[in-house]
Amino acid sequence: MKGGKILSVLAVVWLLSGAVAAYQRDYFSDSEITCATVASIAMTVVVGPMNYRGVNAEATDCQLPEPSQ
């Protein structure tokens, strides 16, 4: 059980690190919310501490499927 607790704490720290990186890149202050913006934020948060090692997770083109008519 102790190993599970440690993994949980590490996962939270990992994701918080990614959220801080996204904040530092001003992703949360963008007034225009697009699919690419949301994808970039999500990738930055998931990549976590690797952002500080030079990984720049960014989505440039995002196409959502349209509902059928």
All heavy atoms as TSV, in Angstrom:
chain	resi	resn	atom	element	x	y	z
A	1	MET	N	N	0.815	-1.197	0.000
A	1	MET	CA	C	0.000	0.000	0.000
A	1	MET	C	C	0.857	1.260	0.000
A	1	MET	O	O	0.464	2.267	-0.541
A	1	MET	CB	C	-0.890	0.025	1.230
A	1	MET	CG	C	-2.274	-0.586	1.090
A	1	MET	SD	S	-3.040	-0.441	-0.488
A	1	MET	CE	C	-4.425	0.536	-0.098
A	2	LYS	N	N	2.009	1.196	0.642
A	2	LYS	CA	C	2.863	2.375	0.719
A	2	LYS	C	C	3.344	2.794	-0.667
A	2	LYS	O	O	3.465	3.977	-0.953
A	2	LYS	CB	C	4.043	2.109	1.644
A	2	LYS	CG	C	4.830	3.340	1.966
A	2	LYS	CD	C	5.894	3.040	2.985
A	2	LYS	CE	C	6.605	4.329	3.357
A	2	LYS	NZ	N	7.602	4.131	4.377
A	3	GLY	N	N	3.614	1.828	-1.543
A	3	GLY	CA	C	4.054	2.118	-2.897
A	3	GLY	C	C	2.999	2.859	-3.694
A	3	GLY	O	O	3.299	3.737	-4.491
A	4	GLY	N	N	1.735	2.512	-3.475
A	4	GLY	CA	C	0.631	3.185	-4.161
A	4	GLY	C	C	0.507	4.639	-3.740
A	4	GLY	O	O	0.204	5.507	-4.558
A	5	LYS	N	N	0.729	4.892	-2.459
A	5	LYS	CA	C	0.686	6.260	-1.953
A	5	LYS	C	C	1.793	7.113	-2.557
A	5	LYS	O	O	1.579	8.255	-2.956
A	5	LYS	CB	C	0.830	6.259	-0.429
A	5	LYS	CG	C	-0.271	6.899	0.305
A	5	LYS	CD	C	-0.009	6.850	1.789
A	5	LYS	CE	C	-1.308	7.048	2.499
A	5	LYS	NZ	N	-1.167	7.032	3.930
A	6	ILE	N	N	2.970	6.520	-2.634
A	6	ILE	CA	C	4.118	7.243	-3.197
A	6	ILE	C	C	3.863	7.557	-4.675
A	6	ILE	O	O	4.118	8.672	-5.132
A	6	ILE	CB	C	5.415	6.433	-3.010
A	6	ILE	CG1	C	5.776	6.377	-1.528
A	6	ILE	CG2	C	6.555	7.020	-3.824
A	6	ILE	CD1	C	6.919	5.447	-1.205
A	7	LEU	N	N	3.324	6.574	-5.415
A	7	LEU	CA	C	3.016	6.804	-6.822
A	7	LEU	C	C	1.948	7.884	-6.995
A	7	LEU	O	O	2.031	8.702	-7.917
A	7	LEU	CB	C	2.567	5.509	-7.490
A	7	LEU	CG	C	3.666	4.498	-7.790
A	7	LEU	CD1	C	3.077	3.219	-8.364
A	7	LEU	CD2	C	4.685	5.086	-8.755
A	8	SER	N	N	0.967	7.905	-6.126
A	8	SER	CA	C	-0.075	8.925	-6.190
A	8	SER	C	C	0.500	10.313	-5.958
A	8	SER	O	O	0.175	11.263	-6.670
A	8	SER	CB	C	-1.165	8.646	-5.148
A	8	SER	OG	O	-1.816	7.443	-5.423
A	9	VAL	N	N	1.365	10.440	-4.968
A	9	VAL	CA	C	1.985	11.733	-4.673
A	9	VAL	C	C	2.854	12.169	-5.844
A	9	VAL	O	O	2.822	13.334	-6.260
A	9	VAL	CB	C	2.801	11.671	-3.359
A	9	VAL	CG1	C	3.660	12.902	-3.190
A	9	VAL	CG2	C	1.870	11.497	-2.170
A	10	LEU	N	N	3.615	11.239	-6.418
A	10	LEU	CA	C	4.454	11.566	-7.565
A	10	LEU	C	C	3.612	12.001	-8.767
A	10	LEU	O	O	3.984	12.937	-9.484
A	10	LEU	CB	C	5.335	10.378	-7.944
A	10	LEU	CG	C	6.494	10.075	-7.002
A	10	LEU	CD1	C	7.204	8.797	-7.440
A	10	LEU	CD2	C	7.466	11.238	-6.959
A	11	ALA	N	N	2.486	11.345	-8.992
A	11	ALA	CA	C	1.608	11.719	-10.107
A	11	ALA	C	C	1.043	13.124	-9.912
A	11	ALA	O	O	0.986	13.914	-10.858
A	11	ALA	CB	C	0.473	10.705	-10.247
A	12	VAL	N	N	0.639	13.454	-8.692
A	12	VAL	CA	C	0.104	14.788	-8.415
A	12	VAL	C	C	1.186	15.844	-8.606
A	12	VAL	O	O	0.952	16.886	-9.236
A	12	VAL	CB	C	-0.506	14.853	-6.987
A	12	VAL	CG1	C	-0.799	16.272	-6.581
A	12	VAL	CG2	C	-1.757	14.003	-6.916
A	13	VAL	N	N	2.376	15.585	-8.113
A	13	VAL	CA	C	3.489	16.529	-8.280
A	13	VAL	C	C	3.816	16.689	-9.758
A	13	VAL	O	O	4.062	17.798	-10.237
A	13	VAL	CB	C	4.722	16.069	-7.469
A	13	VAL	CG1	C	5.949	16.875	-7.827
A	13	VAL	CG2	C	4.427	16.165	-5.978
A	14	TRP	N	N	3.815	15.586	-10.507
A	14	TRP	CA	C	4.093	15.611	-11.939
A	14	TRP	C	C	3.085	16.521	-12.665
A	14	TRP	O	O	3.462	17.393	-13.448
A	14	TRP	CB	C	4.026	14.195	-12.490
A	14	TRP	CG	C	4.349	14.070	-13.950
A	14	TRP	CD1	C	3.494	14.261	-14.995
A	14	TRP	CD2	C	5.602	13.728	-14.524
A	14	TRP	NE1	N	4.140	14.059	-16.175
A	14	TRP	CE2	C	5.437	13.719	-15.916
A	14	TRP	CE3	C	6.843	13.405	-13.991
A	14	TRP	CZ2	C	6.468	13.412	-16.789
A	14	TRP	CZ3	C	7.875	13.108	-14.867
A	14	TRP	CH2	C	7.685	13.112	-16.244
A	15	LEU	N	N	1.787	16.307	-12.389
A	15	LEU	CA	C	0.743	17.088	-13.061
A	15	LEU	C	C	0.761	18.553	-12.617
A	15	LEU	O	O	0.521	19.450	-13.435
A	15	LEU	CB	C	-0.624	16.458	-12.816
A	15	LEU	CG	C	-0.817	15.080	-13.457
A	15	LEU	CD1	C	-2.146	14.484	-13.038
A	15	LEU	CD2	C	-0.701	15.157	-14.970
A	16	LEU	N	N	1.040	18.811	-11.351
A	16	LEU	CA	C	1.144	20.202	-10.890
A	16	LEU	C	C	2.308	20.915	-11.570
A	16	LEU	O	O	2.191	22.093	-11.928
A	16	LEU	CB	C	1.299	20.258	-9.376
A	16	LEU	CG	C	0.040	20.005	-8.569
A	16	LEU	CD1	C	0.363	19.956	-7.076
A	16	LEU	CD2	C	-0.999	21.069	-8.852
A	17	SER	N	N	3.406	20.206	-11.773
A	17	SER	CA	C	4.538	20.783	-12.476
A	17	SER	C	C	4.148	21.165	-13.901
A	17	SER	O	O	4.515	22.236	-14.400
A	17	SER	CB	C	5.698	19.784	-12.492
A	17	SER	OG	O	6.733	20.231	-13.316
A	18	GLY	N	N	3.399	20.312	-14.559
A	18	GLY	CA	C	2.917	20.615	-15.909
A	18	GLY	C	C	1.954	21.785	-15.924
A	18	GLY	O	O	1.985	22.620	-16.833
A	19	ALA	N	N	1.090	21.874	-14.914
A	19	ALA	CA	C	0.156	23.003	-14.832
A	19	ALA	C	C	0.901	24.316	-14.623
A	19	ALA	O	O	0.551	25.346	-15.205
A	19	ALA	CB	C	-0.844	22.770	-13.701
A	20	VAL	N	N	1.949	24.289	-13.827
A	20	VAL	CA	C	2.770	25.490	-13.622
A	20	VAL	C	C	3.445	25.892	-14.934
A	20	VAL	O	O	3.494	27.072	-15.282
A	20	VAL	CB	C	3.808	25.265	-12.498
A	20	VAL	CG1	C	4.839	26.380	-12.458
A	20	VAL	CG2	C	3.106	25.145	-11.156
A	21	ALA	N	N	3.940	24.912	-15.680
A	21	ALA	CA	C	4.576	25.206	-16.969
A	21	ALA	C	C	3.567	25.826	-17.939
A	21	ALA	O	O	3.885	26.782	-18.645
A	21	ALA	CB	C	5.179	23.939	-17.564
A	22	ALA	N	N	2.349	25.304	-17.967
A	22	ALA	CA	C	1.315	25.870	-18.836
A	22	ALA	C	C	0.974	27.294	-18.411
A	22	ALA	O	O	0.782	28.177	-19.251
A	22	ALA	CB	C	0.065	24.991	-18.805
A	23	TYR	N	N	0.930	27.538	-17.118
A	23	TYR	CA	C	0.671	28.890	-16.612
A	23	TYR	C	C	1.801	29.840	-17.005
A	23	TYR	O	O	1.555	30.971	-17.428
A	23	TYR	CB	C	0.503	28.850	-15.089
A	23	TYR	CG	C	0.342	30.212	-14.479
A	23	TYR	CD1	C	-0.862	30.881	-14.572
A	23	TYR	CD2	C	1.396	30.830	-13.825
A	23	TYR	CE1	C	-1.016	32.149	-14.017
A	23	TYR	CE2	C	1.260	32.087	-13.269
A	23	TYR	CZ	C	0.051	32.740	-13.374
A	23	TYR	OH	O	-0.087	33.994	-12.837
A	24	GLN	N	N	3.038	29.383	-16.891
A	24	GLN	CA	C	4.182	30.217	-17.242
A	24	GLN	C	C	4.209	30.548	-18.728
A	24	GLN	O	O	4.751	31.569	-19.126
A	24	GLN	CB	C	5.488	29.533	-16.838
A	24	GLN	CG	C	5.696	29.501	-15.348
A	24	GLN	CD	C	6.914	28.701	-14.947
A	24	GLN	OE1	O	7.389	27.834	-15.680
A	24	GLN	NE2	N	7.433	28.988	-13.756
A	25	ARG	N	N	3.612	29.697	-19.546
A	25	ARG	CA	C	3.535	29.961	-20.984
A	25	ARG	C	C	2.291	30.769	-21.351
A	25	ARG	O	O	1.987	30.937	-22.521
A	25	ARG	CB	C	3.540	28.641	-21.750
A	25	ARG	CG	C	4.849	27.903	-21.622
A	25	ARG	CD	C	4.815	26.605	-22.344
A	25	ARG	NE	N	6.099	25.926	-22.184
A	25	ARG	CZ	C	6.374	24.744	-22.651
A	25	ARG	NH1	N	5.480	24.081	-23.335
A	25	ARG	NH2	N	7.562	24.206	-22.450
A	26	ASP	N	N	1.553	31.226	-20.365
A	26	ASP	CA	C	0.344	32.042	-20.540
A	26	ASP	C	C	-0.754	31.339	-21.323
A	26	ASP	O	O	-1.540	31.974	-22.015
A	26	ASP	CB	C	0.675	33.386	-21.206
A	26	ASP	CG	C	1.478	34.290	-20.306
A	26	ASP	OD1	O	1.273	34.229	-19.078
A	26	ASP	OD2	O	2.310	35.062	-20.819
A	27	TYR	N	N	-0.833	30.022	-21.213
A	27	TYR	CA	C	-1.901	29.296	-21.895
A	27	TYR	C	C	-3.267	29.575	-21.284
A	27	TYR	O	O	-4.276	29.507	-21.962
A	27	TYR	CB	C	-1.642	27.794	-21.865
A	27	TYR	CG	C	-0.552	27.306	-22.796
A	27	TYR	CD1	C	0.097	26.109	-22.559
A	27	TYR	CD2	C	-0.163	28.031	-23.913
A	27	TYR	CE1	C	1.086	25.640	-23.393
A	27	TYR	CE2	C	0.827	27.582	-24.751
A	27	TYR	CZ	C	1.446	26.386	-24.494
A	27	TYR	OH	O	2.422	25.928	-25.333
A	28	PHE	N	N	-3.308	29.878	-20.004
A	28	PHE	CA	C	-4.586	30.083	-19.331
A	28	PHE	C	C	-5.124	31.494	-19.515
A	28	PHE	O	O	-6.288	31.751	-19.244
A	28	PHE	CB	C	-4.464	29.771	-17.835
A	28	PHE	CG	C	-4.089	28.347	-17.559
A	28	PHE	CD1	C	-2.917	28.038	-16.901
A	28	PHE	CD2	C	-4.901	27.308	-17.965
A	28	PHE	CE1	C	-2.562	26.721	-16.640
A	28	PHE	CE2	C	-4.560	25.986	-17.719
A	28	PHE	CZ	C	-3.385	25.698	-17.053
A	29	SER	N	N	-4.310	32.426	-19.987
A	29	SER	CA	C	-4.769	33.807	-20.144
A	29	SER	C	C	-5.265	34.095	-21.553
A	29	SER	O	O	-5.738	35.185	-21.821
A	29	SER	CB	C	-3.627	34.772	-19.805
A	29	SER	OG	O	-2.571	34.629	-20.730
A	30	ASP	N	N	-5.171	33.124	-22.460
A	30	ASP	CA	C	-5.616	33.325	-23.838
A	30	ASP	C	C	-7.139	33.437	-23.865
A	30	ASP	O	O	-7.845	32.589	-23.353
A	30	ASP	CB	C	-5.151	32.156	-24.706
A	30	ASP	CG	C	-5.318	32.426	-26.188
A	30	ASP	OD1	O	-5.612	33.572	-26.551
A	30	ASP	OD2	O	-5.135	31.486	-26.978
A	31	SER	N	N	-7.643	34.511	-24.476
A	31	SER	CA	C	-9.088	34.725	-24.490
A	31	SER	C	C	-9.778	33.846	-25.527
A	31	SER	O	O	-10.950	33.538	-25.397
A	31	SER	CB	C	-9.398	36.196	-24.763
A	31	SER	OG	O	-8.874	36.567	-26.029
A	32	GLU	N	N	-9.054	33.427	-26.562
A	32	GLU	CA	C	-9.648	32.584	-27.591
A	32	GLU	C	C	-9.367	31.115	-27.284
A	32	GLU	O	O	-8.227	30.674	-27.272
A	32	GLU	CB	C	-9.067	32.932	-28.961
A	32	GLU	CG	C	-9.690	32.143	-30.081
A	32	GLU	CD	C	-9.057	32.454	-31.422
A	32	GLU	OE1	O	-8.332	33.445	-31.530
A	32	GLU	OE2	O	-9.290	31.668	-32.341
A	33	ILE	N	N	-10.419	30.381	-27.006
A	33	ILE	CA	C	-10.279	28.969	-26.691
A	33	ILE	C	C	-10.562	28.171	-27.967
A	33	ILE	O	O	-11.667	28.203	-28.498
A	33	ILE	CB	C	-11.251	28.538	-25.571
A	33	ILE	CG1	C	-11.012	29.340	-24.313
A	33	ILE	CG2	C	-11.136	27.048	-25.309
A	33	ILE	CD1	C	-9.649	29.141	-23.699
A	34	THR	N	N	-9.558	27.491	-28.449
A	34	THR	CA	C	-9.703	26.637	-29.624
A	34	THR	C	C	-9.296	25.218	-29.252
A	34	THR	O	O	-8.746	24.978	-28.182
A	34	THR	CB	C	-8.808	27.140	-30.774
A	34	THR	OG1	O	-7.439	27.019	-30.359
A	34	THR	CG2	C	-9.116	28.576	-31.144
A	35	CYS	N	N	-9.538	24.331	-30.166
A	35	CYS	CA	C	-9.153	22.941	-29.953
A	35	CYS	C	C	-7.641	22.838	-29.772
A	35	CYS	O	O	-7.157	22.101	-28.911
A	35	CYS	CB	C	-9.615	22.105	-31.136
A	35	CYS	SG	S	-9.158	20.372	-31.051
A	36	ALA	N	N	-6.892	23.593	-30.568
A	36	ALA	CA	C	-5.433	23.553	-30.480
A	36	ALA	C	C	-4.948	24.086	-29.134
A	36	ALA	O	O	-3.994	23.562	-28.558
A	36	ALA	CB	C	-4.813	24.354	-31.617
A	37	THR	N	N	-5.606	25.113	-28.599
A	37	THR	CA	C	-5.222	25.669	-27.297
A	37	THR	C	C	-5.455	24.647	-26.194
A	37	THR	O	O	-4.590	24.430	-25.345
A	37	THR	CB	C	-6.022	26.952	-26.998
A	37	THR	OG1	O	-5.819	27.883	-28.056
A	37	THR	CG2	C	-5.594	27.563	-25.688
A	38	VAL	N	N	-6.605	24.026	-26.217
A	38	VAL	CA	C	-6.931	23.016	-25.200
A	38	VAL	C	C	-5.972	21.832	-25.305
A	38	VAL	O	O	-5.479	21.329	-24.291
A	38	VAL	CB	C	-8.399	22.558	-25.337
A	38	VAL	CG1	C	-8.696	21.377	-24.429
A	38	VAL	CG2	C	-9.339	23.705	-25.037
A	39	ALA	N	N	-5.668	21.411	-26.523
A	39	ALA	CA	C	-4.742	20.294	-26.712
A	39	ALA	C	C	-3.341	20.655	-26.232
A	39	ALA	O	O	-2.665	19.833	-25.599
A	39	ALA	CB	C	-4.708	19.879	-28.178
A	40	SER	N	N	-2.899	21.880	-26.492
A	40	SER	CA	C	-1.580	22.310	-26.035
A	40	SER	C	C	-1.501	22.341	-24.513
A	40	SER	O	O	-0.508	21.922	-23.928
A	40	SER	CB	C	-1.233	23.693	-26.597
A	40	SER	OG	O	-1.040	23.633	-27.979
A	41	ILE	N	N	-2.558	22.838	-23.876
A	41	ILE	CA	C	-2.593	22.871	-22.412
A	41	ILE	C	C	-2.541	21.452	-21.859
A	41	ILE	O	O	-1.758	21.153	-20.952
A	41	ILE	CB	C	-3.840	23.620	-21.904
A	41	ILE	CG1	C	-3.744	25.105	-22.232
A	41	ILE	CG2	C	-4.022	23.413	-20.400
A	41	ILE	CD1	C	-5.010	25.881	-21.979
A	42	ALA	N	N	-3.357	20.562	-22.411
A	42	ALA	CA	C	-3.398	19.183	-21.923
A	42	ALA	C	C	-2.051	18.492	-22.103
A	42	ALA	O	O	-1.563	17.817	-21.191
A	42	ALA	CB	C	-4.497	18.404	-22.647
A	43	MET	N	N	-1.437	18.666	-23.261
A	43	MET	CA	C	-0.138	18.024	-23.495
A	43	MET	C	C	0.932	18.591	-22.570
A	43	MET	O	O	1.768	17.855	-22.067
A	43	MET	CB	C	0.288	18.199	-24.954
A	43	MET	CG	C	-0.504	17.338	-25.903
A	43	MET	SD	S	0.124	17.317	-27.602
A	43	MET	CE	C	0.080	19.033	-28.052
A	44	THR	N	N	0.903	19.900	-22.339
A	44	THR	CA	C	1.891	20.518	-21.456
A	44	THR	C	C	1.741	19.986	-20.036
A	44	THR	O	O	2.736	19.684	-19.365
A	44	THR	CB	C	1.755	22.047	-21.467
A	44	THR	OG1	O	1.950	22.517	-22.806
A	44	THR	CG2	C	2.762	22.701	-20.551
A	45	VAL	N	N	0.507	19.850	-19.573
A	45	VAL	CA	C	0.277	19.335	-18.221
A	45	VAL	C	C	0.715	17.877	-18.121
A	45	VAL	O	O	1.370	17.490	-17.149
A	45	VAL	CB	C	-1.208	19.507	-17.820
A	45	VAL	CG1	C	-1.517	18.767	-16.527
A	45	VAL	CG2	C	-1.547	20.987	-17.674
A	46	VAL	N	N	0.410	17.063	-19.113
A	46	VAL	CA	C	0.761	15.648	-19.063
A	46	VAL	C	C	2.272	15.437	-19.158
A	46	VAL	O	O	2.828	14.578	-18.483
A	46	VAL	CB	C	0.031	14.869	-20.189
A	46	VAL	CG1	C	0.567	13.459	-20.324
A	46	VAL	CG2	C	-1.456	14.839	-19.903
A	47	VAL	N	N	2.946	16.256	-19.959
A	47	VAL	CA	C	4.396	16.119	-20.102
A	47	VAL	C	C	5.100	16.494	-18.804
A	47	VAL	O	O	6.164	15.973	-18.488
A	47	VAL	CB	C	4.898	16.959	-21.298
A	47	VAL	CG1	C	6.391	17.011	-21.350
A	47	VAL	CG2	C	4.361	16.380	-22.590
A	48	GLY	N	N	4.493	17.375	-18.017
A	48	GLY	CA	C	4.984	17.698	-16.678
A	48	GLY	C	C	6.395	18.256	-16.632
A	48	GLY	O	O	6.723	19.196	-17.355
A	49	PRO	N	N	7.241	17.690	-15.790
A	49	PRO	CA	C	8.589	18.224	-15.586
A	49	PRO	C	C	9.470	18.207	-16.829
A	49	PRO	O	O	10.456	18.931	-16.894
A	49	PRO	CB	C	9.190	17.316	-14.518
A	49	PRO	CG	C	8.053	16.655	-13.868
A	49	PRO	CD	C	6.959	16.597	-14.871
A	50	MET	N	N	9.109	17.415	-17.824
A	50	MET	CA	C	9.916	17.393	-19.043
A	50	MET	C	C	9.867	18.734	-19.765
A	50	MET	O	O	10.730	19.037	-20.582
A	50	MET	CB	C	9.468	16.259	-19.962
A	50	MET	CG	C	9.783	14.898	-19.379
A	50	MET	SD	S	9.540	13.502	-20.490
A	50	MET	CE	C	7.898	13.706	-21.067
A	51	ASN	N	N	8.859	19.567	-19.445
A	51	ASN	CA	C	8.795	20.914	-20.014
A	51	ASN	C	C	10.037	21.713	-19.661
A	51	ASN	O	O	10.501	22.535	-20.444
A	51	ASN	CB	C	7.559	21.665	-19.490
A	51	ASN	CG	C	6.281	21.127	-20.050
A	51	ASN	OD1	O	6.053	21.201	-21.236
A	51	ASN	ND2	N	5.455	20.574	-19.179
A	52	TYR	N	N	10.569	21.477	-18.489
A	52	TYR	CA	C	11.736	22.219	-18.021
A	52	TYR	C	C	13.042	21.641	-18.559
A	52	TYR	O	O	14.104	22.192	-18.325
A	52	TYR	CB	C	11.745	22.274	-16.495
A	52	TYR	CG	C	10.527	23.002	-15.972
A	52	TYR	CD1	C	9.484	22.317	-15.379
A	52	TYR	CD2	C	10.411	24.374	-16.111
A	52	TYR	CE1	C	8.365	22.974	-14.928
A	52	TYR	CE2	C	9.292	25.048	-15.664
A	52	TYR	CZ	C	8.270	24.343	-15.074
A	52	TYR	OH	O	7.159	25.002	-14.633
A	53	ARG	N	N	12.932	20.541	-19.286
A	53	ARG	CA	C	14.111	19.946	-19.921
A	53	ARG	C	C	14.113	20.214	-21.418
A	53	ARG	O	O	14.908	19.646	-22.155
A	53	ARG	CB	C	14.148	18.437	-19.661
A	53	ARG	CG	C	14.199	18.041	-18.201
A	53	ARG	CD	C	15.478	18.377	-17.542
A	53	ARG	NE	N	16.540	17.550	-18.099
A	53	ARG	CZ	C	17.816	17.811	-17.928
A	53	ARG	NH1	N	18.193	18.854	-17.242
A	53	ARG	NH2	N	18.714	17.041	-18.450
A	54	GLY	N	N	13.196	21.055	-21.895
A	54	GLY	CA	C	13.197	21.460	-23.295
A	54	GLY	C	C	12.084	20.888	-24.153
A	54	GLY	O	O	11.995	21.213	-25.331
A	55	VAL	N	N	11.230	20.047	-23.604
A	55	VAL	CA	C	10.118	19.505	-24.380
A	55	VAL	C	C	9.055	20.590	-24.508
A	55	VAL	O	O	8.624	21.177	-23.525
A	55	VAL	CB	C	9.516	18.250	-23.699
A	55	VAL	CG1	C	8.286	17.767	-24.437
A	55	VAL	CG2	C	10.553	17.161	-23.603
A	56	ASN	N	N	8.647	20.883	-25.723
A	56	ASN	CA	C	7.635	21.907	-25.953
A	56	ASN	C	C	6.437	21.248	-26.614
A	56	ASN	O	O	6.335	21.184	-27.841
A	56	ASN	CB	C	8.198	23.028	-26.829
A	56	ASN	CG	C	7.231	24.181	-26.953
A	56	ASN	OD1	O	6.256	24.256	-26.235
A	56	ASN	ND2	N	7.506	25.081	-27.863
A	57	ALA	N	N	5.527	20.750	-25.795
A	57	ALA	CA	C	4.339	20.079	-26.304
A	57	ALA	C	C	3.352	21.132	-26.796
A	57	ALA	O	O	2.854	21.941	-26.034
A	57	ALA	CB	C	3.704	19.247	-25.195
A	58	GLU	N	N	3.100	21.126	-28.091
A	58	GLU	CA	C	2.229	22.145	-28.662
A	58	GLU	C	C	1.440	21.550	-29.825
A	58	GLU	O	O	1.993	20.863	-30.669
A	58	GLU	CB	C	3.079	23.313	-29.151
A	58	GLU	CG	C	2.282	24.527	-29.513
A	58	GLU	CD	C	3.189	25.686	-29.833
A	58	GLU	OE1	O	3.801	26.240	-28.901
A	58	GLU	OE2	O	3.300	26.018	-31.015
A	59	ALA	N	N	0.156	21.827	-29.862
A	59	ALA	CA	C	-0.686	21.390	-30.971
A	59	ALA	C	C	-0.921	22.594	-31.880
A	59	ALA	O	O	-1.268	23.676	-31.411
A	59	ALA	CB	C	-2.010	20.859	-30.452
A	60	THR	N	N	-0.725	22.412	-33.164
A	60	THR	CA	C	-0.884	23.538	-34.082
A	60	THR	C	C	-2.167	23.458	-34.892
A	60	THR	O	O	-2.753	24.467	-35.218
A	60	THR	CB	C	0.309	23.616	-35.052
A	60	THR	OG1	O	0.431	22.373	-35.723
A	60	THR	CG2	C	1.589	23.931	-34.299
A	61	ASP	N	N	-2.603	22.269	-35.219
A	61	ASP	CA	C	-3.803	22.126	-36.022
A	61	ASP	C	C	-4.661	21.035	-35.408
A	61	ASP	O	O	-4.212	19.920	-35.194
A	61	ASP	CB	C	-3.440	21.754	-37.465
A	61	ASP	CG	C	-4.648	21.788	-38.372
A	61	ASP	OD1	O	-5.605	22.525	-38.080
A	61	ASP	OD2	O	-4.643	21.058	-39.380
A	62	CYS	N	N	-5.887	21.384	-35.136
A	62	CYS	CA	C	-6.779	20.434	-34.472
A	62	CYS	C	C	-8.116	20.469	-35.192
A	62	CYS	O	O	-8.761	21.508	-35.287
A	62	CYS	CB	C	-6.931	20.838	-33.009
A	62	CYS	SG	S	-7.881	19.682	-32.054
A	63	GLN	N	N	-8.552	19.349	-35.694
A	63	GLN	CA	C	-9.822	19.254	-36.414
A	63	GLN	C	C	-10.772	18.359	-35.620
A	63	GLN	O	O	-10.486	17.187	-35.426
A	63	GLN	CB	C	-9.597	18.663	-37.809
A	63	GLN	CG	C	-8.683	19.474	-38.680
A	63	GLN	CD	C	-9.281	20.813	-39.055
A	63	GLN	OE1	O	-10.501	20.943	-39.192
A	63	GLN	NE2	N	-8.443	21.813	-39.219
A	64	LEU	N	N	-11.859	18.939	-35.168
A	64	LEU	CA	C	-12.881	18.149	-34.482
A	64	LEU	C	C	-13.883	17.622	-35.500
A	64	LEU	O	O	-14.231	18.334	-36.448
A	64	LEU	CB	C	-13.617	19.006	-33.447
A	64	LEU	CG	C	-12.815	19.414	-32.228
A	64	LEU	CD1	C	-13.652	20.334	-31.355
A	64	LEU	CD2	C	-12.391	18.203	-31.443
A	65	PRO	N	N	-14.355	16.411	-35.326
A	65	PRO	CA	C	-15.358	15.893	-36.258
A	65	PRO	C	C	-16.684	16.646	-36.100
A	65	PRO	O	O	-17.063	17.016	-34.983
A	65	PRO	CB	C	-15.505	14.429	-35.864
A	65	PRO	CG	C	-14.989	14.346	-34.481
A	65	PRO	CD	C	-14.005	15.446	-34.322
A	66	GLU	N	N	-17.329	16.907	-37.193
A	66	GLU	CA	C	-18.632	17.586	-37.182
A	66	GLU	C	C	-19.737	16.548	-37.059
A	66	GLU	O	O	-19.636	15.450	-37.639
A	66	GLU	CB	C	-18.812	18.403	-38.466
A	66	GLU	CG	C	-17.823	19.519	-38.635
A	66	GLU	CD	C	-18.024	20.618	-37.606
A	66	GLU	OE1	O	-19.170	20.894	-37.232
A	66	GLU	OE2	O	-17.019	21.200	-37.174
A	67	PRO	N	N	-20.811	16.877	-36.351
A	67	PRO	CA	C	-21.927	15.922	-36.254
A	67	PRO	C	C	-22.633	15.776	-37.612
A	67	PRO	O	O	-22.650	16.717	-38.400
A	67	PRO	CB	C	-22.847	16.547	-35.214
A	67	PRO	CG	C	-22.468	17.967	-35.150
A	67	PRO	CD	C	-21.047	18.072	-35.580
A	68	SER	N	N	-23.181	14.621	-37.843
A	68	SER	CA	C	-23.883	14.400	-39.116
A	68	SER	C	C	-25.186	15.194	-39.127
A	68	SER	O	O	-25.804	15.447	-38.086
A	68	SER	CB	C	-24.157	12.915	-39.316
A	68	SER	OG	O	-24.936	12.425	-38.264
A	69	GLN	N	N	-25.597	15.564	-40.288
A	69	GLN	CA	C	-26.833	16.385	-40.445
A	69	GLN	C	C	-28.049	15.515	-40.554
A	69	GLN	O	O	-28.117	14.558	-41.184
A	69	GLN	CB	C	-26.714	17.268	-41.693
A	69	GLN	CG	C	-25.590	18.240	-41.590
A	69	GLN	CD	C	-25.858	19.364	-40.590
A	69	GLN	OE1	O	-27.001	19.770	-40.392
A	69	GLN	NE2	N	-24.822	19.830	-39.948
